[in-house]
Amino acid sequence: MALAVPLYTQLSSIRQNTLAIMLPILIGGTIAPILALAGLYFVVLDKHVRLSLLTKSITSPLAIETSQHIGGIPGLAVVIVIFTGIVGAIFASVVYRIFKITSAPAQGLALGTVGHAIGTAQGFQMSQKIGAFATLGLCINGVLTAIILPIIFFLIS
């Protein structure tokens, strides 16, 4: 409920900018596991550990289920998700300053998509609007990544 009310207040903005909202989430949610997979190409790790790393950009409950589905280690997936969220929340403000990102919706979508629940919490500390859009990024990216990861896994298996 705490996430739904701020999101509801931004509903008209979301409706007006549906494509501009969905496209970066879809791209970010697709690129994150592909980049993780590319990075893992150079590291010698157990197959189950590698598969667990692919869930780094979705929220913990979805990471547990997705990791199990693709053959990863759910406990390790959760640790990786939390670490990713912390790193995203810590460096978000720096990245916004470097790239001069001042749009609250853009900041929120990035925090939610990359930093999931921890990034969303950081977004609410910045402003209600950033937090609302972080909630949207968190939810949409979580669902899309949970769908995309098994497809990527199937294609590389």
C-alpha positions as CSV (number, residue, x, y, z in Angstrom):
1,M,0.0,0.0,0.0
2,A,2.9,2.4,0.8
3,L,4.1,2.0,-2.8
4,A,0.7,2.0,-4.4
5,V,-0.4,5.5,-3.2
6,P,2.5,7.5,-4.6
7,L,2.3,5.5,-7.8
8,Y,-1.4,6.3,-8.1
9,T,-0.6,10.0,-7.7
10,Q,1.5,9.7,-10.9
11,L,-1.0,7.7,-12.9
12,S,-1.8,10.5,-15.4
13,S,1.9,11.1,-16.1
14,I,2.3,7.3,-16.5
15,R,-0.6,7.1,-19.0
16,Q,0.8,10.0,-21.0
17,N,4.3,8.5,-21.2
18,T,3.7,4.8,-21.5
19,L,6.1,4.1,-24.3
20,A,8.8,6.4,-22.8
21,I,8.4,4.5,-19.6
22,M,8.3,0.9,-20.9
23,L,11.1,1.2,-23.4
24,P,13.9,2.0,-21.0
25,I,12.7,-0.6,-18.5
26,L,12.5,-3.2,-21.2
27,I,16.0,-2.3,-22.5
28,G,17.5,-2.2,-19.0
29,G,15.8,-5.4,-18.0
30,T,17.1,-7.2,-21.1
31,I,20.6,-5.7,-21.1
32,A,21.3,-6.4,-17.4
33,P,21.3,-10.2,-17.6
34,I,23.0,-10.2,-21.0
35,L,25.9,-8.0,-19.6
36,A,26.1,-10.3,-16.5
37,L,26.3,-13.3,-18.9
38,A,29.0,-11.6,-21.0
39,G,31.0,-10.7,-17.9
40,L,30.8,-14.3,-16.7
41,Y,32.2,-15.5,-19.9
42,F,35.6,-14.4,-18.7
43,V,35.3,-15.9,-15.1
44,V,35.6,-19.5,-14.3
45,L,32.7,-20.3,-11.9
46,D,30.5,-23.2,-11.2
47,K,27.5,-23.3,-13.6
48,H,25.0,-22.9,-10.7
49,V,26.8,-19.8,-9.4
50,R,26.9,-18.3,-12.9
51,L,23.1,-18.9,-13.3
52,S,22.5,-17.3,-9.9
53,L,24.3,-14.2,-11.0
54,L,21.9,-13.7,-13.9
55,T,19.1,-12.8,-11.5
56,K,21.0,-9.7,-10.1
57,S,18.6,-7.1,-11.4
58,I,15.3,-8.3,-10.1
59,T,13.8,-8.2,-6.6
60,S,14.6,-11.0,-4.1
61,P,11.4,-13.0,-4.2
62,L,11.5,-13.1,-8.0
63,A,15.2,-13.9,-8.0
64,I,14.6,-16.9,-5.7
65,E,11.9,-18.4,-8.0
66,T,13.7,-17.5,-11.3
67,S,17.0,-18.8,-10.0
68,Q,15.4,-22.1,-9.0
69,H,13.8,-22.3,-12.4
70,I,17.0,-21.9,-14.4
71,G,19.2,-24.0,-12.1
72,G,20.8,-21.4,-9.9
73,I,21.3,-21.2,-6.2
74,P,18.4,-19.2,-4.7
75,G,20.3,-18.1,-1.5
76,L,23.2,-16.9,-3.5
77,A,20.8,-15.1,-5.9
78,V,19.3,-13.2,-3.0
79,V,22.8,-12.0,-1.8
80,I,23.6,-10.9,-5.3
81,V,20.3,-9.0,-5.6
82,I,20.8,-7.2,-2.3
83,F,24.4,-6.3,-3.2
84,T,23.3,-5.0,-6.6
85,G,20.5,-2.9,-5.0
86,I,23.0,-1.4,-2.5
87,V,25.5,-0.5,-5.2
88,G,22.7,1.0,-7.3
89,A,21.4,3.1,-4.5
90,I,24.8,4.3,-3.5
91,F,26.0,5.4,-6.9
92,A,22.7,6.7,-8.4
93,S,23.2,10.3,-7.3
94,V,26.7,10.3,-8.7
95,V,25.6,8.9,-12.0
96,Y,22.7,11.5,-12.2
97,R,25.2,14.3,-11.6
98,I,27.8,13.0,-14.1
99,F,25.2,12.6,-16.9
100,K,23.1,15.6,-15.8
101,I,19.9,13.5,-15.3
102,T,17.4,15.9,-13.7
103,S,14.1,14.3,-14.6
104,A,12.4,12.7,-11.6
105,P,10.7,10.0,-13.7
106,A,14.0,9.1,-15.3
107,Q,15.8,9.0,-12.0
108,G,13.0,6.9,-10.5
109,L,12.8,4.4,-13.4
110,A,16.6,3.9,-13.3
111,L,16.6,3.4,-9.5
112,G,13.7,0.9,-9.6
113,T,15.0,-1.0,-12.6
114,V,18.6,-1.3,-11.5
115,G,18.4,-1.0,-7.7
116,H,15.0,-2.8,-7.2
117,A,13.6,-2.5,-3.6
118,I,16.7,-0.8,-2.1
119,G,16.8,1.6,-5.1
120,T,13.1,2.3,-4.6
121,A,13.6,3.1,-0.9
122,Q,16.4,5.4,-2.0
123,G,14.1,7.0,-4.5
124,F,11.5,7.8,-1.8
125,Q,14.2,9.5,0.2
126,M,14.9,11.7,-2.7
127,S,11.2,12.6,-3.5
128,Q,7.8,11.0,-3.7
129,K,7.8,11.3,-7.5
130,I,11.2,9.6,-7.8
131,G,10.0,6.9,-5.5
132,A,6.7,6.4,-7.4
133,F,8.6,5.9,-10.7
134,A,11.1,3.7,-8.9
135,T,8.2,1.5,-7.8
136,L,7.0,1.3,-11.4
137,G,10.5,0.4,-12.6
138,L,10.9,-2.2,-9.9
139,C,7.6,-3.9,-10.7
140,I,7.7,-3.9,-14.4
141,N,11.4,-4.9,-14.6
142,G,10.8,-7.7,-12.1
143,V,8.1,-9.3,-14.2
144,L,9.9,-8.7,-17.5
145,T,13.2,-10.1,-16.2
146,A,11.4,-13.2,-14.7
147,I,10.1,-13.8,-18.2
148,I,13.2,-12.9,-20.2
149,L,15.8,-14.9,-18.1
150,P,14.3,-18.3,-18.7
151,I,14.2,-17.5,-22.5
152,I,17.9,-16.4,-22.4
153,F,18.7,-19.5,-20.5
154,F,16.9,-21.7,-23.0
155,L,18.7,-20.0,-25.9
156,I,22.1,-20.5,-24.4
157,S,21.6,-24.0,-23.2
